Amino acid sequence: MKKIIKIAKLELSLMFYSPIAWFVLIIFFIQTGLTFTELLYKYETNQQLERPLSVLTKILFAGEDGILATVQNYLYLYIPLLTMGLMSKETSSGSIKLLYSSPVTIKEIILGKYLSMMVYNLFLAAILSSFIIVGMFTIEALDIKFVFGGILGVYLLMCAYAAIGLFMSCLTNYQVVAAISTLALLAFLNFIGGIGQTYDFIREITYWLSINGRANSFVNGLIGTKDIIYFVLVICLFLMLSIFKLNNERTTKNITSKVFSYSILVFVVVSLGYVTSLPSINKYTDTTRFKDRTLTKTSQDLIKKLEYPVHITTYVNIIHNSAQFGVPENRIKDLNSFEMYRRFIPNLTMDYVYYYDTIPYIDTTKTLVELAKNAAKVHHINFDKVWSPDKIAQQIDLKKENNRLVRFVEYGDQTIPLRMFDDIYVYPNEKDISSTLKRLIQKPALVGILTGHGERDVYKNGDDSYKFIAKGVNVRGSLINSGFDVVDVNFTNMDSISKSLDVLVLADPKHAYSEKELQSIHTYISRGGNMLISGEPGKQDVLNPVLDTFGVEFLDGVLLQESENFELDLIQSQFTEQETLSQFKFYKDAIVVNPKAMGIAYTDSTDFEITPILVSNKENTWNKMPPFDLNTQKIVFDSVSEKRIQVPIIMALTRMVKDSINQKIIISGDADFMTNAQANRNTPRNVNMPLALRFFKWFSNNEYAVSTGRPKAIDTRIKINRDGIFWLKIILLGIVPITIAAFGISILIKRHQN
């Protein structure tokens, strides 16, 4: 060991007696400082504009543009400059013969030179660590543990690059060739992960060999044993290859023997890497402040209740555009989307079934088989293994899933779908997956939709229907994707099904109920059944007989709200300040849009506790009595005959029934607030759909959807202003680099004088 340390010290002294080592330190510091200060300036500008900031530690150090993420993009330029002469200068100068004749082994030579690179890399890591101090002075509540975890990943990456560079330096007498060869090999190891992704066995090997993105998990807050072992194995592999290379130069082994020894070494390393990367062996440390890279405690507690193995089968229609997410070349990414669950369910298995079947808007110029064969060719799938429409129909009915990519989760004797979604994220998130698992462990919440009198439809795509919120197959957050079952209820089956309902939805009936039907509704209410009741102006007489039992009524007339950009009957309602319903609250000034709404009046004459949730804006809203036509008339507020009002639009009612049932009622003077049209509305910005989902979560006693929320970030404020950033730039981009340069020059001059 003493010899290794002595060689390392000698190599370090030679390194710092050359300008390259100092040049790399200075450029590394300048590039890192420039990245940090530019990001700091950008987000300080956003802070001045009062735009919300979140998780500044991740933004400045990780993500896509942070310093630890950016530094990985140019490390490959620095390390070859430092490693190119480690051995090549020895062979080109002839000093290698002196080393061979000295009382040191080849292993000691290689390890000593590599140790010098490890120490030099510590200087680079120290530069990165210095930005922790800078961050503590510039960011409120910097997540220090998170940054240190990222620096560890970058340091291991540097060391892996150094081992590769050392090996390439052993292969040639020319330093420039060694540097270029190192760049070429690093490029190969960065791109090898994309090779052979369509073949199962090759995919696993090339993905493991790829060094691209290996430090990203560290940088983004997750330290895994598989990644640490990967770096250790890569370092050991190239150090052993270096030792083999130098030993082979001193022996007379034949080519076959050399190739065999190299092959055995590579095989052993790759095999160890593959085995140690299995989910059942992997261990993790989450370095984020609030454990963002780990399942929430709610999900972990849910997984602990699993009694049977979980199996997921992904059905991929190769002619549908969703096939891109399930094809073999995307398999690694697809499997990684379940990585957090595979950590806690090591026996989770996943299979893929490829099939073809009809889809909307299909190309009618080709037969279905022709389209499927072409898609199989494009996606590199063996068409002989693709299931036909008849074969897939015998296995499972996917027409309900619109014949697109869908997963089915199998648990015991149950099988339920886990879908992909039509949004920018596409993949199911923790809430979606955990809600699906919970449905397998316990029964889903049951939502009944009362039908028979022209109520809102949950099957149609029209603007005034409830399909998106209730039965949107590929809509994230729809009830059927959040742990609910949605069923039709009529007055024929109401008595038999009502006892099992978590809530009955009575939405905008067009025709009055008979006395017998009203009696059925009142019976359901008297038993303690939960309800969501909504109506539209003009139909007060249909719903007020239902509301009598609550001491509530819909007011005559239509609410109008003055607005420069929107129709008069588009009410932008506001949340009240009732703390008892804080679970329905959103951010400050959040609004819900209510097209064609009516106000609600109530008394305290019943045993229900009534709490308004949303009210109209008193500054610009009034109640207009019909008849009038906004399409043909110019309506303005008449200050003489009309007055501005603040009136409830949506309210919650609660009471205890028989001391054991907590009955919950939502009454809305607007039936449009959760329609398909409002789900797609972008302006004005609103929280209609999230509020509707919170209503149903309330009805299910907070069972569904599974809560996976995390604490809010606390590193959300930049503590210095633009002047401070300006002086920080002068220090980081001027004073410190100049100081390093001056120190380096003084050492070089002293060396030259000696």
N, C-alpha and C positions, 0 to 999 in steps of 0.2 A: 504493500500500500504506500510506503514511503517513496518508492521509486515512481509510482503513478503520480503522486502529489508533486514530486520534484519535476517530473516531465511537464505537468500541467503549469507549474509556476514558470518554467522556462518558456513554454509556449505563450503564456499570457504576456510575459515581458516582451517577447518578440512581437506579439500582436500590437501592444500599446507603444512599441517603438517604431511603428509604421503609421502613416497617416490614415490608412483605411479604417482602422478600428475607431479612431476619433471622428472621422467623417461620417461613419454610419451612426454613431451616437448622436451627433449634432443633427443630421437630417431626420433621424427617427424622432428626436424631441420636437423639432420644428413641425413636422407633419402631424404629429399627435396634438401638439398645442394648437395648430391652425384648425384642425378638425373640432377640437373642444370649444375654442373661442367662437368659431363661426356658428356652431349649434347654439351656444349660449346666447349669442347676439340675436339669433333668429327667434328663440323662444322668449327672450326678454322683450322683444318687440311685440310678440303675441300677448305677453303679460301686460304691457302698457296699453294695448288695445282691449284689455279686459276679456281676452279669450281664455277659456278654462285650460289650465295645464294639468297634466297628470303623469305620475311616475317619472319624474325628471331623471332619476338615477338611470333608469333603463334607456331613456331617450338619449342621454349624453354618453353613456358607456356601452350600451348594447344595441338591440334592435337591428336596423339595417344601416344606419348612418353613424352610430356611436363610435367612440374611439377604439374600443376593443373589437368591434366588428370591422371597422375600416382598416385597422392595423394588419389584420390577416391578409388583406388584399395586396399588400406590398412587402410582406415578410420574405416572400420568395425572391425578391430583388436583393435583399441585404445578406441573407445567410450564405448564399454561394460566394459572395465577395470575401467572406471571412473564412470559409472552409476550403476554398480552391487551392490554397497553398499548404494545407496541413500536412499532406504527404507528398504531393507532387513536387514541392520545392526541395524535399529531401532527396527524391530520386533524380531530379534534374541537376542538382548541385553535387550529387555523389555522396552526400553526407549519410545517406541511408546505409552505406556499407559500414560506416563507423557505428551506427546504431545497432546493426546486426552483430558487430563484433564486440559490442559493449555488454556488460553483465545485466542486460534487461531482456525480457521476453517480448515477442511481438504483441502478445496480449497487453502487456504493461505499456507498450508504446501507444497502441490504439486507445486504451482506456485513459492514459494520461492526456493525450491530445484531445480526446472527447471531453474529459473533465474541464479542460481549459475553455472549451466552447460552452459548457454548462455554466461556468462562472461568468463568462462574458454575457450569456443570455440573462443572467441575474441582473446585470447592469441595465439591460433593456427592460426587464421586468420592474426594476427600481424606478425607471423613468415613468412607466405606466402607473406605478404605485404613488408617485409624487402627485398625480392628478387626484388621488383620494384627498390629499390635504387641500388642493385647490378646490375640489368639490365641496369640502366641508365649509369653506368660507363663502362659496357662491350659491349653494343649494341648501334649502331648508330640509333637515332630516335626511341626509344622504344615507343610502342603504350600503354601509361599508362592507358587510359580509358578502353581499351580492357582487360587489366590484372585485373583491379579493378572489372569489370563486372564478370570475371571468379571467382575471390575470393568471391564475393557475392554469387554465386551459390554454391561454396564449403561450405561456412559458413551456408547457409540454409540447405544443406545436413547434416552437422554436427548436427545442431539443430534438424532436423527430427530424426536422429539416437539417439540423446539424449532423446527425448520424448519417443521413442520406448523402450530404455533402462530403463528409469524411470518406465514405465508401467510394464516391466518384473520384475523389482526389487520389485514392489508391490505384485507380485504373490507368492513370496517364501521367506522363512527365511534365505536361504543359498545364499551367495554372488556368489559362483562358479556356482551354478545352474542358478542364474539370468544372469550371463555373458554368459553361454552356451545357455540359452534360447533366449537371445538377438541375439546372432550369428545365431541361427536357424531361428528366425523370420526375421532377415535381409536377410538371404539367401532366405527365402520363398518370400519376397517382391521383391527380385532381379530376381527371376525366374518365378514369377507368370505371367509376361508379355507374356510368351510363352505358357500359358495354354489356351485351348479353342479357338485358333486362327482360326479354321475352321468354327466357328459358329459366325454369325454376332453380336448378342446381347452380348454373353459372351466375344467376342473379345474386344469390346469397354470397358467393365467393367474391365477385367483383365489388359488391356493395361494401363488404367488410374491408377489402383492400383499399378502397377509396379514402383518401385523406381529406377530401373536400368537405368542409362543414363539420369536421370532427370536434373542433373547439367551440362550435356554436352552442352546444348544450351547456357547456361551462359558462360561456359569456351570457347566456340568457337564463341562468339561474339553476341549472340542474347538473350536478356532478354524478355520473354513473360509473360503476365499476367497469362496465364494458368499454367505455371510452378511455379510462385510465389504463386498463389492460391493453387496449389497442396501441396506445402510444408506447407503453413499455415494450410490447412485443415488436413493434416497428423499430424502435431504437435498438433492441437486442438483435433483431434480424440483421440490420445493416452493420452493426458492430461486429457480429459474427462473420458476415460476408467479408468485411474488411480484413479480419484476422485470417480467414480461409485464403483470401487472395494473397496476402503477404507470405503465408506459410507455403502456399503452392509454388511461389516463386523460388523457394529455397529447397524444394523437393522435386523429384522426377516422376510424379504421378502422371498416369496417362489421362487423356481427355475424358474417357468414360468414368473413371474413378472420381474426377473432379466434378463432372456434371451430376453424378449420383449423390455426392456429398452435398452439393448445393441444393439439389432437388429435395433431399431428405430434410434439410434445414427449413426450406420454404414450406414444405408439407406440414412439418410439425408446428411451425408458427401459425400458419393459416388454420390448422385444425384446432389448436388451442384458442385462437381468436374466435372461431365460430362457436365452439362449445361455451366459452365464457360470455358470449353475447346473448345466450338464450335467456328469455324472460324469467325462467324459474331460478336462475343463478344470479341474475343481476341485482345489485343493491344501489340505492340512490340516496343522495343528500340534496335537499332543496334549499338553495341559498337565498331565495327571495324572502323578503320581510314577512309577507303574509302567505307563504307557501303556494304561490301562484302556479307552480309547475307540478303540483300534487293534487290529487282529488281532495275535495273538501271532506270534513269529518262526516257530514251527512251522507255522502256517497260511500265513504269507507264503512260506516256503520251499516249501510244498506248491503254492501257486499258481504259483510260478516254473516248476514242472514241467509246467504245462498247455501242450499243443502245439496244441490246437484250440479254437475258440470254444465257450463254454458258453451253452446256452440252457435256460431254465426255463419249462415250461408248467404253469400252475395250472388244474386241473380242478375246477370248482365245481358241486356238485349243489345247485341253487337251493332244493330243498325240504328239504334237511338243515339242521340248526341250525348246522353249521359254515360255511354259506354267508356268514354275517355277516362273516367275515374276508376273503372274496374278492370281495365285491360292489363295484361301482364307487365308491360313496361312501366305502369304506374303502381305496381303491386307494393313496392317498398313504402311509398308515400301513403298508400291506402292503409297498410298495416300500422304505420306509425301514427295515424290518426286515432288509433285505439291504444297507444302506448301507455297512457296513464292507467287504463283499466287492466292491461296485461301485466302491469306491475303488481296489482293487487289480486288479479285472477290469473295466476300462472298457468292454470290448466285450460284457459280460454283457447278454443280452436276456431279457425276460420277457413272456410272453403269457398270456392268460386265456381259458379255454373254459368256457362256461356250458352245463349240460345238466341233465336231470332223469331220475331212475331210482328204482326202489323202494328203500325203506329200512325197517328194523325199526320196529315200533310206528306204522305209517302210519295216517292217518285214513281208515278204510274207508267213511265216509259220502260221500266224494267220489272221483271218478276221479283217476287219476294226472295226466291232462292238466289237470283242474280245479285240482288242487293246484299244479301247475307254473305255470299262468297267474296264479293268485292270488299266488304267490311272486314271479313276474316283475314284477307290478304293484307289490308292496310294495317290492321292491328297485330299482325303476326300471330294469328291464332289458327291452329289446325282445324279446318272446317269439319273434318270427320268427327271431331269431338264436340261440335256445336249442336245443341239440341234443337230439333224441329218444333214447330208449333204444336203438333200432336203430342210429341213426347213431353214437352214442358207442361201441357195441359193435363196430362195424366199424373204429373207430380204435384203441381200447385196451380192455383188460379191467380195469374198475374194481371188479368185484365182490369181488376179493381185498382191495380197500381199503375194503370195506363201503360203497361208493358215497357216500363223503364227500369233503370237500375234500382234495386231495392234489396235490403237485407232482411232476413228472417232470423230472429233470435230464438233458439230452442233451449228450453229449460224443463227437465222432466218430461211431462206429456203435453206441455204447452208450446205454442209457436206464435209469435206476434211480429209484425213488421217494424223495422227501424229504417226510416227513410232518409234520403238525401233531399236537400231543399233548394228552392229556386231563389237564392239570394247570393250575395258576394262570398259568403263563407262556405256554402254548399254542404260541407260535412256536418253531421250531428255533433253538438257540443255536449259538455258534461250534463247539463240539465236534461237534454233530450235522451241521452243514453241512460242516465240514472232513472228517469221517469219510466223508461221502457222496462228496465230491470225491476223496478218496484211493482209494475203491473204484473210481472211474472210471480212475484213473491206474495202479493196480496191483491185483492180484487181492485179493478179500476173504479174511479168515481163515475157515477152514472148521471148523465144530463138528459132530461126528457124535453122534447120540443112539442108543445101542444099544437095540434093541427085540426083542420076541419072547417075553419071559418076565415080562410084567406090569410092566415098568419104568414110571417116571413118564412121563406123557403131556405133549407140548408143544403139543397142539392144543385141549385142553379148558379150560373156564373154572372147573373144580372147584377146591376149596381145596387139594387135594394135588397139583395139576398144575403144570407148569413153563411154562405158556403166556406169562405176563407177562414172565418173564425171557428166554425164548427167542424167542418169536414174537409178542410183544405189538405189534400193528400200530401202535397209537397210544399206546404206552407209551414215554416218554422213557428212554433207557438200555437198552431191550431189545436183545438181541444183533443182531437184524436191522436195528435203527436205529443200530447202533454200528460197523458195518463188518464184521459176520460174516454168513456164510450158515450156516443150520442145516439139516442133512439127516438123514434116518433111515438107520440102519445095522443090518443084520441079518447073520446068519452066512452068508447066500447071497452078499451083495455085499461082505462085510467085506474079503476079500483084495484086491479090485480098488480099493476106495475108501480103505482105511486109510492108504495111503502119502501121500495128499494131505491128510489130516486134520491140523489143528493141535491138536485134542484130541478124545478119545473120552469121552463121558459115559456112565457105567454107574450108573444111579440106581435103587436099591431094587428089584432083581428079586424076584419073588414065588416063582419056581420055580427049582430047582437046574439048573445047566448040566451038559450031558453032558460026557464026557471029551473028545470031539472039539471041542466048543465051548470048553471050558477051554483046550485046546491052541491054538485060534485066538487067544484073548485073550492067552495067554502068548507066542505068537509076535509079536503086535503089540507087547507090552511089551519083548520081547527086542530088537526092531529099534529101540527108542528112542522109541516112540510116547508122547505125553502122554496122561494120563487124569485124569478126575475121578470118583472112586468114592465113592458114599454108600450108606448102608444104615440100616435101622431095627431096633430091638430085636425079637428073636424070629426074625430071619432071619440070625443069625450063621453058621449052617451053610451057607447059600447063598453068602455072600461070602468067608468065610475061606479056601476053596480058591483064590480069586483072589488074596487078599492074601499067601498063603504066599511068593510070589516076592519080596516086599518085606521079609520078616521082621516082618510086622505082623499083628495079629489083633484082631477086635472081641471085647470082653469079654462074658461072659454077664451077664444082668441088665439092669436099667433104672436110669438115673440119676434121683434125686429131689432136689429142692431146696426147703428150707423157705422159705415166703413168705407174707406176710399178704394179698397181693392177687391172687396167681396160683396156678394149679394146681401140684401138687407136681412133675409131670413136665415143666413148662416151665422148662428150664434157661437161666439167664442167664450165658452163658460169658464169660470174660475173655481179653483178649489177653495173650500171654506177653511177656517182655522180650527176645526174640531180635532182636538188631540186624540179623542177616543177612536178615530178612524185614520190614525197615522199610517196604517198599512196601505192606504189608497193614495198617499201623497207622493208627489214627484218633486222634481227640482223647482226652484223658485220661478214663479211666473209661468209654470206649465199650464197649457190650456187643453180643453177638449172641444172639438167642433161639433155642434149640434144643428144639422140642417132641419129647418121647419120644426122648431121645438115649441112646446107649450109649458107654462109654469105649473107649479104644484102648490096647492094649499093644504094645510093639515091642522089638526087640533090635538090636544093632549088628553082627549077623552077616552082613549083606549089604554090597554096595558102594554102597548108597544113603545119602546124607546125610539124616537124618531130623530135622525141626525142628517141634515142636508150635507151632501158631498160636493155638489157643483151648483153654483148659482150664477145668475146673469150679472153682467157688469152694470152697476147702477148709473154710471156716467153717460152711457150711450144706448141703453136698451129700454124699450117700452113694449107694452102689449097692445096689439092692433086687433080690433074686432072686425070680422068679415062683414060684408063681402068686399074684396079688393083683388086685383090681379097685378102682381109684380111684373109680369111680362108685358103688359099693355099700359100700365099706369105708372106715373112717377110719384112714388110715395115718399113723403117727408114727415118728420115729426111735427105735430101740432101742439105747441106749448100751451094753448088755451084749453083744448078739450082732452089732451093726453098728458100723461106724466111718466117720467122715467122710474123704473122699478128694479129692485134687486129681488129676485124670486128664485126659489129652488127649482132646479131642472132635473137633478138626479139625487135621490136620497136613500139612506139605508135605515131599515127598521129591524129591531131585535127584541126578543122577549124569551123568557124561560117558560117552557110548557111542561107541566107536570114535574117540575123541579129537576128534570133530567135532560130535556131537549132544548138546546139553544137555537131557537128559530131565527132564520135570517131572510130578510126580504130586501130586494133592490127594486125601486120604482123609478122609472125614467119617463120624463115628458118628451122624449125623443127616441124613436125606434131606429133611427138611421145611424146612431153613433158607432155601431159595430158592424156595419154592412161592408160588402166587398168594395164599394166605392171609397169608403173612409179608410179601409186597409191600404188602398193604393194612393191616398191623398198625400201630397208632399207639402203643399202650402195651404193654409198656414201650418207651420210646424205644430204637431199635436201628439198627444199620448193616448189616443182613442183605443188602439188595440192593446197596448200594455195595461190600460185600466180595465178593459173588459176581461182580460186574463186574470187580473187580480181579483175581480169579482168572483170568478169561478173558483179560484184558489181559496177564497174566503168561504164559499159554499162547501168546499171539500174539506173544511177544517184544516187548511194548509197542508193537506196530504199531496196534492198535485197542483201544478208541476213541482217536482222536487226542488227545494231551495238550494242553490249552489252559489249564493252570493258570498262575496268576500269583503273584508273591511276596505274602506276607501283609502286611496293612497294619501300619504302625508307629506311626501316630497313633491309638493306642488307649487313651490314659490322660489323664485330666483332672488337672492338677497342683495345683489349689487345692480347698479344702474348702468347705463351706457358708458358713462365716464369711467366707472370702475372696470368695465370690460375693456375699454381702450387701454387703460394702464396695465391690465392683466395681459393684453396682447404684447405690449412693450416688454413686459417681464419675460413672458414665455417664448416670444418669437425673437427677442433681441438680447436682453441682458443675460439670461441663462445660457443660450447657445454661445454667445460671445465669451462668457466665462469658461465654458467647457473648452471652447476652441483655444483660449489663452492658456489654459492649464495644459492642454495637449501639446501646444506649440512649445511651451517651456520645457516639457519633458523631452520632446523631439530634439530641441536645441541642446539640451544637456547631454542627451545621448550622442549627438553628433560631436560635441566637444570632447566627450570621453573617447 
